[in-house]
């Protein structure tokens, strides 16, 4: 008689193993994606989708609003099987939700609304949003209050579209602590707001594991990039990104363990310098190493 089995996430363990408290958890990073702008080959939309599929990617993230034709994108998706897990709002830097001008905030909010509906059409589940920017003209408190107010207005639309708003940690001088980031999400009291964790971005002032532990189930997707603290210190802040995967300070094995501990299992999108076919293949191969670390 065959031994009974118990399904655990995407993994299967025997009932005996389960009873013995040994449970095989699903891998944290299971689908590879990258940003549309990383593809530097002069190709049609269809041929870019074919290229990425041939290179072993599972998906690609698009910007929204953008100038791509929806029908062309959907045809390429359906023909190749390359998925579109989500989009990145294209206006949140130029017209931040924290801007002192309410008209600019409104314009940004409208662009996020457009992105939510575009993402629904693409079959994606998230719109990446930078919530605000703190600078000499915008205080921390103002950024918090304004961005929350604008995002709250978008929640009914997110619910109708079935697409979540994913807040990303970026170098915007805002939401600098993982505990604060978790609180920012919880303030909305809505399942339609979560976090898009950029693992490399946090190394300027923190450690990825701390963010993973604090954000926990709030993490919707991952951006992958590497960062070298030594290069930052020796050559300048932005030079910290000038390093390949597995050669910086992200400590991917610890990142994977932390993600597995909080139950994350899903998409990971590279956000690094792109290039031609050869460069894109190198990135995918490096992502394989990150996934297995």
Secondary structure, DSSP 8 states (H G I E B T S, - for coil): ----EEEETTEEEEHHHHHTT------SEEEEEEBGGGB-S---HHHHHHHHHHTT-SB-BEEES-S--HHHHHHHHHHH--B--EEEESSTTTT-TT-S-HHHHHHHHHHHHHHHHHHHHHT--EEEE-----BTTB-HHHHHHHHHHHHHHHHHHHHHHT-EEEEE--SSSS--SHHHHHHHHHTT--TTEEEEEETTGGGGTS-HHHHHHHHGGGEEEEEE----HHHHHHH-GGGGG-S-TTSSS--HHHHHHHHHHHT--EEEEE-S--BSHHHHHHHHHHHHHHHH-
